[in-house]
Amino acid sequence: VFEAGSYSVTKLEWSGTITVQGSLGNLYQCGQVFYLDRKPNAPQRIALLLEHLIFCAEGSSETETRQTHIVQPEETTLYPAIPSSQAQQMLQKWLTFFNLGQTRPLPFFAKTSLAAAEAYGKKQSWEDALNKARESYHGNKVSKGQKDYTEVELVFGDEDAGPIEGVLFRRLTEELLAPLLDAVENSQSAEKAV
């Protein structure tokens, strides 16, 4: 077992310079390991994906691999290593949108965005992704849609067109979540084929 390591991602630039600093915990010889008592919900999944992305972007040699293991009662999920340079490029996009989000609300909703990104990854069809996003955002008889969440209503409630119908929602899905899911899932498929 390794002590919690500190990470410092290479300086990432857009209209200025930003350095990401913090610490990574849960480091073991086999990589990063998270123990969960239940299946993660959408915000937790995105947080785990981002921790994996930072872990891969950081690239230190404290562990033998850059894999992340998510251990749950019924299953273990493996996020394979993403090459450091690719992870840094992906992280830079996340930070660019984070910077934009400091100046205006972004139409990024964990459950809805993740549903759209997963649908987009299956067929590379924005229409399929948007239909899945609409289903998650508007809800149905069985589950409440994200548009009815108090925080979403407060920020986006007065918009004529729903926030998931705009170009920014599409960009957030196609440029952030879809590539991250693709990097994790394609690597898993390649490993299973070997």
FIKOLZA-1660 file (N, C-alpha, C; in steps of 0.1 Angstrom, whole numbers, plus 5000, padded with zeros to 4 digits):
% residues 194
   i   px   py   pz ch aa at
   1 5008 4988 5000  A  V  N
   1 5000 5000 5000  A  V CA
   1 5009 5012 5000  A  V  C
   2 5006 5022 4991  A  F  N
   2 5013 5034 4991  A  F CA
   2 5006 5045 4999  A  F  C
   3 5013 5054 5004  A  E  N
   3 5007 5066 5010  A  E CA
   3 5000 5074 4999  A  E  C
   4 4991 5082 5003  A  A  N
   4 4984 5091 4993  A  A CA
   4 4995 5099 4987  A  A  C
   5 4995 5099 4974  A  G  N
   5 5005 5107 4967  A  G CA
   5 5000 5120 4963  A  G  C
   6 5009 5129 4960  A  S  N
   6 5004 5142 4955  A  S CA
   6 5006 5143 4940  A  S  C
   7 4997 5150 4934  A  Y  N
   7 4999 5151 4919  A  Y CA
   7 4999 5166 4915  A  Y  C
   8 5006 5168 4905  A  S  N
   8 5007 5181 4899  A  S CA
   8 5007 5179 4884  A  S  C
   9 4996 5182 4877  A  V  N
   9 4996 5180 4863  A  V CA
   9 5004 5191 4856  A  V  C
  10 5010 5187 4845  A  T  N
  10 5017 5197 4838  A  T CA
  10 5009 5210 4835  A  T  C
  11 5015 5221 4835  A  K  N
  11 5007 5233 4833  A  K CA
  11 4999 5232 4820  A  K  C
  12 4987 5236 4821  A  L  N
  12 4978 5235 4810  A  L CA
  12 4974 5249 4806  A  L  C
  13 4975 5253 4793  A  E  N
  13 4973 5267 4790  A  E CA
  13 4961 5268 4780  A  E  C
  14 4954 5279 4783  A  W  N
  14 4944 5284 4773  A  W CA
  14 4946 5299 4773  A  W  C
  15 4939 5307 4777  A  S  N
  15 4942 5322 4777  A  S CA
  15 4949 5325 4790  A  S  C
  16 4959 5318 4794  A  G  N
  16 4966 5319 4806  A  G CA
  16 4972 5306 4810  A  G  C
  17 4976 5304 4822  A  T  N
  17 4982 5291 4826  A  T CA
  17 4975 5287 4839  A  T  C
  18 4973 5274 4840  A  I  N
  18 4966 5268 4851  A  I CA
  18 4974 5256 4856  A  I  C
  19 4976 5254 4868  A  T  N
  19 4983 5242 4874  A  T CA
  19 4973 5236 4883  A  T  C
  20 4971 5223 4881  A  V  N
  20 4962 5215 4889  A  V CA
  20 4971 5209 4900  A  V  C
  21 4967 5211 4913  A  Q  N
  21 4975 5206 4924  A  Q CA
  21 4965 5199 4934  A  Q  C
  22 4970 5189 4940  A  G  N
  22 4961 5182 4950  A  G CA
  22 4968 5169 4954  A  G  C
  23 4960 5160 4958  A  S  N
  23 4966 5147 4962  A  S CA
  23 4957 5135 4957  A  S  C
  24 4963 5125 4954  A  L  N
  24 4956 5113 4950  A  L CA
  24 4957 5103 4961  A  L  C
  25 4946 5098 4966  A  G  N
  25 4946 5087 4976  A  G CA
  25 4943 5074 4969  A  G  C
  26 4941 5064 4977  A  N  N
  26 4937 5051 4973  A  N CA
  26 4947 5045 4963  A  N  C
  27 4960 5048 4964  A  L  N
  27 4970 5042 4956  A  L CA
  27 4976 5030 4961  A  L  C
  28 4977 5020 4953  A  Y  N
  28 4982 5007 4956  A  Y CA
  28 4992 5003 4945  A  Y  C
  29 4999 4992 4947  A  Q  N
  29 5008 4988 4937  A  Q CA
  29 5001 4985 4923  A  Q  C
  30 4989 4980 4924  A  C  N
  30 4982 4977 4911  A  C CA
  30 4975 4989 4905  A  C  C
  31 4976 5001 4911  A  G  N
  31 4970 5013 4906  A  G CA
  31 4962 5020 4916  A  G  C
  32 4951 5026 4912  A  Q  N
  32 4942 5033 4921  A  Q CA
  32 4930 5024 4924  A  Q  C
  33 4926 5023 4936  A  V  N
  33 4915 5014 4940  A  V CA
  33 4905 5021 4949  A  V  C
  34 4892 5020 4945  A  F  N
  34 4881 5026 4952  A  F CA
  34 4872 5014 4957  A  F  C
  35 4869 5014 4970  A  Y  N
  35 4860 5004 4975  A  Y CA
  35 4846 5011 4978  A  Y  C
  36 4836 5006 4971  A  L  N
  36 4822 5012 4972  A  L CA
  36 4813 5002 4978  A  L  C
  37 4803 5007 4986  A  D  N
  37 4793 4998 4991  A  D CA
  37 4781 4996 4982  A  D  C
  38 4780 5003 4971  A  R  N
  38 4769 5002 4962  A  R CA
  38 4774 5007 4948  A  R  C
  39 4765 5005 4938  A  K  N
  39 4768 5010 4925  A  K CA
  39 4768 5025 4925  A  K  C
  40 4778 5032 4919  A  P  N
  40 4778 5046 4919  A  P CA
  40 4767 5052 4911  A  P  C
  41 4761 5064 4915  A  N  N
  41 4752 5071 4907  A  N CA
  41 4759 5079 4897  A  N  C
  42 4752 5087 4889  A  A  N
  42 4759 5094 4878  A  A CA
  42 4769 5104 4883  A  A  C
  43 4766 5113 4893  A  P  N
  43 4777 5122 4898  A  P CA
  43 4789 5115 4903  A  P  C
  44 4787 5104 4910  A  Q  N
  44 4798 5096 4915  A  Q CA
  44 4806 5090 4904  A  Q  C
  45 4799 5084 4894  A  R  N
  45 4806 5079 4882  A  R CA
  45 4815 5089 4875  A  R  C
  46 4810 5101 4873  A  I  N
  46 4817 5111 4867  A  I CA
  46 4829 5115 4876  A  I  C
  47 4827 5116 4889  A  A  N
  47 4839 5119 4898  A  A CA
  47 4849 5108 4897  A  A  C
  48 4845 5096 4896  A  L  N
  48 4855 5085 4895  A  L CA
  48 4862 5085 4882  A  L  C
  49 4855 5088 4871  A  L  N
  49 4862 5090 4858  A  L CA
  49 4872 5101 4858  A  L  C
  50 4868 5112 4864  A  L  N
  50 4877 5124 4865  A  L CA
  50 4890 5121 4874  A  L  C
  51 4888 5114 4885  A  E  N
  51 4899 5110 4893  A  E CA
  51 4908 5100 4885  A  E  C
  52 4902 5092 4877  A  H  N
  52 4911 5083 4869  A  H CA
  52 4918 5091 4858  A  H  C
  53 4911 5101 4852  A  L  N
  53 4918 5109 4842  A  L CA
  53 4930 5117 4848  A  L  C
  54 4928 5123 4860  A  I  N
  54 4939 5130 4867  A  I CA
  54 4950 5120 4870  A  I  C
  55 4947 5108 4875  A  F  N
  55 4956 5098 4878  A  F CA
  55 4965 5095 4866  A  F  C
  56 4958 5093 4854  A  C  N
  56 4966 5090 4842  A  C CA
  56 4974 5102 4837  A  C  C
  57 4968 5114 4838  A  A  N
  57 4975 5126 4833  A  A CA
  57 4987 5129 4842  A  A  C
  58 4987 5126 4854  A  E  N
  58 4998 5129 4864  A  E CA
  58 5010 5121 4860  A  E  C
  59 5009 5108 4858  A  G  N
  59 5020 5100 4852  A  G CA
  59 5031 5097 4862  A  G  C
  60 5030 5098 4875  A  S  N
  60 5041 5095 4884  A  S CA
  60 5044 5080 4884  A  S  C
  61 5054 5076 4890  A  S  N
  61 5058 5062 4890  A  S CA
  61 5056 5055 4903  A  S  C
  62 5046 5061 4911  A  E  N
  62 5044 5055 4925  A  E CA
  62 5037 5041 4924  A  E  C
  63 5030 5039 4913  A  T  N
  63 5023 5026 4911  A  T CA
  63 5028 5019 4898  A  T  C
  64 5026 5006 4897  A  E  N
  64 5031 4999 4886  A  E CA
  64 5022 5001 4873  A  E  C
  65 5010 5005 4875  A  T  N
  65 5001 5007 4864  A  T CA
  65 4992 5020 4866  A  T  C
  66 4986 5024 4856  A  R  N
  66 4977 5036 4857  A  R CA
  66 4962 5031 4856  A  R  C
  67 4960 5019 4861  A  Q  N
  67 4946 5014 4861  A  Q CA
  67 4939 5018 4874  A  Q  C
  68 4926 5020 4872  A  T  N
  68 4917 5023 4884  A  T CA
  68 4908 5011 4886  A  T  C
  69 4907 5006 4898  A  H  N
  69 4898 4995 4901  A  H CA
  69 4887 5000 4910  A  H  C
  70 4874 4998 4906  A  I  N
  70 4863 5002 4914  A  I CA
  70 4856 4989 4919  A  I  C
  71 4858 4986 4932  A  V  N
  71 4854 4974 4938  A  V CA
  71 4840 4977 4945  A  V  C
  72 4830 4969 4940  A  Q  N
  72 4817 4970 4946  A  Q CA
  72 4813 4956 4951  A  Q  C
  73 4802 4955 4959  A  P  N
  73 4798 4942 4964  A  P CA
  73 4796 4931 4953  A  P  C
  74 4790 4935 4942  A  E  N
  74 4787 4925 4932  A  E CA
  74 4796 4924 4920  A  E  C
  75 4804 4935 4918  A  E  N
  75 4813 4935 4907  A  E CA
  75 4825 4944 4909  A  E  C
  76 4835 4942 4901  A  T  N
  76 4847 4951 4901  A  T CA
  76 4848 4957 4887  A  T  C
  77 4849 4970 4886  A  T  N
  77 4851 4977 4873  A  T CA
  77 4865 4981 4872  A  T  C
  78 4871 4979 4860  A  L  N
  78 4885 4983 4857  A  L CA
  78 4885 4994 4847  A  L  C
  79 4891 5005 4851  A  Y  N
  79 4894 5016 4841  A  Y CA
  79 4908 5014 4837  A  Y  C
  80 4911 5011 4824  A  P  N
  80 4924 5009 4820  A  P CA
  80 4932 5022 4819  A  P  C
  81 4945 5021 4818  A  A  N
  81 4953 5033 4817  A  A CA
  81 4950 5040 4804  A  A  C
  82 4950 5053 4805  A  I  N
  82 4950 5062 4794  A  I CA
  82 4964 5068 4792  A  I  C
  83 4970 5068 4780  A  P  N
  83 4983 5074 4779  A  P CA
  83 4983 5088 4785  A  P  C
  84 4994 5091 4792  A  S  N
  84 4995 5104 4799  A  S CA
  84 4993 5116 4790  A  S  C
  85 4999 5116 4778  A  S  N
  85 4997 5128 4769  A  S CA
  85 4982 5129 4765  A  S  C
  86 4975 5118 4762  A  Q  N
  86 4961 5118 4758  A  Q CA
  86 4953 5123 4770  A  Q  C
  87 4956 5118 4782  A  A  N
  87 4949 5122 4794  A  A CA
  87 4950 5137 4797  A  A  C
  88 4962 5142 4795  A  Q  N
  88 4965 5156 4797  A  Q CA
  88 4957 5165 4787  A  Q  C
  89 4956 5160 4775  A  Q  N
  89 4948 5168 4765  A  Q CA
  89 4933 5168 4769  A  Q  C
  90 4928 5156 4773  A  M  N
  90 4914 5155 4777  A  M CA
  90 4912 5163 4789  A  M  C
  91 4921 5163 4799  A  L  N
  91 4919 5171 4811  A  L CA
  91 4919 5186 4808  A  L  C
  92 4927 5190 4798  A  Q  N
  92 4928 5204 4794  A  Q CA
  92 4914 5209 4789  A  Q  C
  93 4907 5200 4782  A  K  N
  93 4893 5204 4777  A  K CA
  93 4884 5205 4789  A  K  C
  94 4885 5196 4799  A  W  N
  94 4876 5197 4811  A  W CA
  94 4879 5210 4818  A  W  C
  95 4892 5214 4819  A  L  N
  95 4895 5226 4826  A  L CA
  95 4891 5239 4818  A  L  C
  96 4891 5238 4805  A  T  N
  96 4887 5249 4797  A  T CA
  96 4872 5252 4799  A  T  C
  97 4864 5241 4799  A  F  N
  97 4850 5242 4802  A  F CA
  97 4847 5246 4816  A  F  C
  98 4855 5242 4826  A  F  N
  98 4854 5246 4840  A  F CA
  98 4856 5261 4841  A  F  C
  99 4866 5266 4834  A  N  N
  99 4869 5280 4833  A  N CA
  99 4857 5288 4828  A  N  C
 100 4851 5283 4817  A  L  N
 100 4839 5289 4812  A  L CA
 100 4828 5289 4822  A  L  C
 101 4827 5278 4829  A  G  N
 101 4816 5277 4839  A  G CA
 101 4818 5286 4851  A  G  C
 102 4829 5292 4852  A  Q  N
 102 4831 5302 4863  A  Q CA
 102 4825 5316 4859  A  Q  C
 103 4821 5317 4846  A  T  N
 103 4815 5330 4841  A  T CA
 103 4801 5329 4838  A  T  C
 104 4796 5316 4836  A  R  N
 104 4782 5314 4833  A  R CA
 104 4777 5300 4836  A  R  C
 105 4765 5297 4838  A  P  N
 105 4760 5284 4841  A  P CA
 105 4762 5275 4828  A  P  C
 106 4767 5263 4830  A  L  N
 106 4768 5253 4819  A  L CA
 106 4757 5243 4820  A  L  C
 107 4752 5239 4808  A  P  N
 107 4741 5229 4808  A  P CA
 107 4748 5215 4809  A  P  C
 108 4754 5212 4821  A  F  N
 108 4760 5199 4823  A  F CA
 108 4753 5193 4835  A  F  C
 109 4746 5183 4833  A  F  N
 109 4738 5176 4843  A  F CA
 109 4742 5162 4843  A  F  C
 110 4748 5157 4855  A  A  N
 110 4754 5144 4856  A  A CA
 110 4746 5133 4849  A  A  C
 111 4734 5131 4854  A  K  N
 111 4726 5120 4849  A  K CA
 111 4723 5121 4834  A  K  C
 112 4718 5133 4830  A  T  N
 112 4714 5135 4817  A  T CA
 112 4726 5135 4807  A  T  C
 113 4737 5141 4811  A  S  N
 113 4749 5142 4803  A  S CA
 113 4755 5128 4801  A  S  C
 114 4755 5120 4812  A  L  N
 114 4761 5107 4811  A  L CA
 114 4752 5098 4802  A  L  C
 115 4739 5099 4804  A  A  N
 115 4730 5091 4795  A  A CA
 115 4732 5095 4780  A  A  C
 116 4734 5108 4777  A  A  N
 116 4736 5112 4764  A  A CA
 116 4750 5107 4758  A  A  C
 117 4760 5108 4767  A  A  N
 117 4773 5104 4762  A  A CA
 117 4774 5088 4760  A  A  C
 118 4767 5081 4768  A  E  N
 118 4767 5066 4766  A  E CA
 118 4759 5063 4753  A  E  C
 119 4748 5069 4751  A  A  N
 119 4741 5067 4738  A  A CA
 119 4749 5071 4726  A  A  C
 120 4756 5082 4727  A  Y  N
 120 4764 5087 4716  A  Y CA
 120 4775 5077 4713  A  Y  C
 121 4781 5072 4724  A  G  N
 121 4792 5062 4722  A  G CA
 121 4788 5050 4715  A  G  C
 122 4776 5046 4716  A  K  N
 122 4771 5033 4710  A  K CA
 122 4770 5034 4695  A  K  C
 123 4764 5046 4690  A  K  N
 123 4762 5047 4676  A  K CA
 123 4768 5059 4669  A  K  C
 124 4775 5068 4677  A  Q  N
 124 4780 5080 4672  A  Q CA
 124 4769 5088 4665  A  Q  C
 125 4757 5088 4671  A  S  N
 125 4746 5095 4665  A  S CA
 125 4741 5105 4676  A  S  C
 126 4742 5118 4672  A  W  N
 126 4737 5128 4681  A  W CA
 126 4722 5127 4683  A  W  C
 127 4714 5123 4673  A  E  N
 127 4700 5122 4675  A  E CA
 127 4697 5112 4686  A  E  C
 128 4703 5100 4686  A  D  N
 128 4701 5090 4696  A  D CA
 128 4705 5096 4710  A  D  C
 129 4716 5103 4710  A  A  N
 129 4721 5109 4723  A  A CA
 129 4711 5119 4728  A  A  C
 130 4706 5127 4719  A  L  N
 130 4697 5137 4723  A  L CA
 130 4683 5131 4728  A  L  C
 131 4679 5121 4722  A  N  N
 131 4667 5114 4727  A  N CA
 131 4669 5108 4741  A  N  C
 132 4680 5102 4743  A  K  N
 132 4683 5097 4757  A  K CA
 132 4684 5109 4767  A  K  C
 133 4690 5120 4762  A  A  N
 133 4691 5131 4771  A  A CA
 133 4677 5137 4774  A  A  C
 134 4669 5138 4765  A  R  N
 134 4655 5142 4767  A  R CA
 134 4648 5134 4777  A  R  C
 135 4649 5121 4775  A  E  N
 135 4643 5111 4784  A  E CA
 135 4648 5113 4799  A  E  C
 136 4661 5115 4800  A  S  N
 136 4666 5117 4814  A  S CA
 136 4663 5131 4819  A  S  C
 137 4663 5141 4811  A  Y  N
 137 4661 5154 4815  A  Y CA
 137 4646 5157 4819  A  Y  C
 138 4637 5152 4811  A  H  N
 138 4623 5154 4813  A  H CA
 138 4617 5144 4822  A  H  C
 139 4623 5132 4823  A  G  N
 139 4617 5122 4832  A  G CA
 139 4606 5115 4826  A  G  C
 140 4599 5106 4834  A  N  N
 140 4587 5099 4829  A  N CA
 140 4578 5096 4841  A  N  C
 141 4569 5087 4840  A  K  N
 141 4560 5084 4851  A  K CA
 141 4567 5078 4863  A  K  C
 142 4578 5071 4860  A  V  N
 142 4585 5063 4870  A  V CA
 142 4595 5072 4877  A  V  C
 143 4603 5080 4870  A  S  N
 143 4613 5088 4876  A  S CA
 143 4613 5102 4872  A  S  C
 144 4617 5110 4882  A  K  N
 144 4617 5125 4881  A  K CA
 144 4628 5129 4871  A  K  C
 145 4625 5138 4862  A  G  N
 145 4636 5143 4853  A  G CA
 145 4645 5153 4860  A  G  C
 146 4656 5155 4854  A  Q  N
 146 4666 5165 4861  A  Q CA
 146 4661 5179 4859  A  Q  C
 147 4652 5182 4850  A  K  N
 147 4647 5196 4849  A  K CA
 147 4639 5200 4861  A  K  C
 148 4634 5190 4868  A  D  N
 148 4626 5193 4880  A  D CA
 148 4634 5193 4893  A  D  C
 149 4647 5191 4892  A  Y  N
 149 4656 5193 4904  A  Y CA
 149 4656 5208 4907  A  Y  C
 150 4655 5211 4919  A  T  N
 150 4655 5225 4924  A  T CA
 150 4666 5234 4918  A  T  C
 151 4678 5229 4919  A  E  N
 151 4689 5237 4914  A  E CA
 151 4689 5239 4899  A  E  C
 152 4683 5229 4891  A  V  N
 152 4682 5231 4876  A  V CA
 152 4671 5241 4873  A  V  C
 153 4660 5240 4880  A  E  N
 153 4649 5249 4879  A  E CA
 153 4653 5264 4881  A  E  C
 154 4661 5265 4892  A  L  N
 154 4665 5279 4896  A  L CA
 154 4674 5285 4885  A  L  C
 155 4683 5277 4879  A  V  N
 155 4692 5282 4869  A  V CA
 155 4687 5283 4855  A  V  C
 156 4680 5272 4851  A  F  N
 156 4676 5271 4837  A  F CA
 156 4660 5271 4835  A  F  C
 157 4653 5274 4846  A  G  N
 157 4638 5273 4845  A  G CA
 157 4632 5283 4836  A  G  C
 158 4637 5294 4834  A  D  N
 158 4631 5305 4825  A  D CA
 158 4635 5304 4811  A  D  C
 159 4643 5295 4807  A  E  N
 159 4647 5294 4793  A  E CA
 159 4636 5289 4784  A  E  C
 160 4634 5295 4772  A  D  N
 160 4624 5291 4763  A  D CA
 160 4627 5277 4758  A  D  C
 161 4639 5275 4752  A  A  N
 161 4644 5262 4748  A  A CA
 161 4651 5256 4759  A  A  C
 162 4649 5243 4761  A  G  N
 162 4656 5236 4772  A  G CA
 162 4671 5236 4770  A  G  C
 163 4678 5236 4781  A  P  N
 163 4693 5237 4779  A  P CA
 163 4699 5225 4772  A  P  C
 164 4693 5214 4772  A  I  N
 164 4698 5202 4765  A  I CA
 164 4697 5203 4750  A  I  C
 165 4689 5213 4745  A  E  N
 165 4687 5215 4731  A  E CA
 165 4697 5223 4724  A  E  C
 166 4706 5230 4732  A  G  N
 166 4716 5239 4727  A  G CA
 166 4729 5233 4723  A  G  C
 167 4736 5241 4716  A  V  N
 167 4750 5237 4711  A  V CA
 167 4759 5234 4722  A  V  C
 168 4758 5242 4733  A  L  N
 168 4768 5240 4744  A  L CA
 168 4766 5226 4751  A  L  C
 169 4754 5222 4753  A  F  N
 169 4751 5208 4758  A  F CA
 169 4758 5198 4749  A  F  C
 170 4756 5199 4736  A  R  N
 170 4762 5190 4727  A  R CA
 170 4777 5190 4728  A  R  C
 171 4783 5201 4728  A  R  N
 171 4797 5202 4729  A  R CA
 171 4803 5196 4742  A  R  C
 172 4796 5199 4753  A  L  N
 172 4800 5193 4766  A  L CA
 172 4799 5177 4766  A  L  C
 173 4789 5172 4759  A  T  N
 173 4787 5158 4758  A  T CA
 173 4798 5152 4749  A  T  C
 174 4799 5158 4737  A  E  N
 174 4808 5152 4727  A  E CA
 174 4823 5155 4729  A  E  C
 175 4826 5165 4736  A  E  N
 175 4840 5169 4738  A  E CA
 175 4846 5164 4752  A  E  C
 176 4837 5162 4762  A  L  N
 176 4841 5159 4775  A  L CA
 176 4838 5144 4778  A  L  C
 177 4825 5141 4780  A  L  N
 177 4822 5128 4785  A  L CA
 177 4823 5117 4775  A  L  C
 178 4819 5119 4763  A  A  N
 178 4820 5108 4753  A  A CA
 178 4834 5104 4751  A  A  C
 179 4844 5113 4749  A  P  N
 179 4858 5108 4747  A  P CA
 179 4863 5101 4760  A  P  C
 180 4859 5105 4772  A  L  N
 180 4864 5099 4784  A  L CA
 180 4858 5085 4785  A  L  C
 181 4845 5083 4783  A  L  N
 181 4839 5070 4783  A  L CA
 181 4845 5061 4772  A  L  C
 182 4847 5067 4761  A  D  N
 182 4853 5059 4750  A  D CA
 182 4867 5054 4753  A  D  C
 183 4875 5063 4759  A  A  N
 183 4889 5059 4763  A  A CA
 183 4889 5048 4773  A  A  C
 184 4880 5048 4782  A  V  N
 184 4879 5037 4792  A  V CA
 184 4873 5025 4787  A  V  C
 185 4862 5026 4779  A  E  N
 185 4855 5014 4774  A  E CA
 185 4862 5008 4762  A  E  C
 186 4868 5015 4753  A  N  N
 186 4876 5009 4742  A  N CA
 186 4888 5002 4747  A  N  C
 187 4894 5007 4757  A  S  N
 187 4906 5000 4763  A  S CA
 187 4902 4987 4769  A  S  C
 188 4890 4987 4776  A  Q  N
 188 4885 4975 4782  A  Q CA
 188 4882 4965 4772  A  Q  C
 189 4876 4969 4761  A  S  N
 189 4873 4959 4750  A  S CA
 189 4885 4953 4744  A  S  C
 190 4895 4962 4742  A  A  N
 190 4908 4957 4736  A  A CA
 190 4915 4947 4746  A  A  C
 191 4914 4949 4759  A  E  N
 191 4920 4940 4768  A  E CA
 191 4913 4927 4769  A  E  C
 192 4899 4927 4768  A  K  N
 192 4891 4915 4768  A  K CA
 192 4894 4906 4755  A  K  C
 193 4897 4913 4744  A  A  N
 193 4899 4906 4732  A  A CA
 193 4912 4899 4731  A  A  C
 194 4922 4903 4740  A  V  N
 194 4935 4897 4740  A  V CA
 194 4935 4884 4747  A  V  C
% end
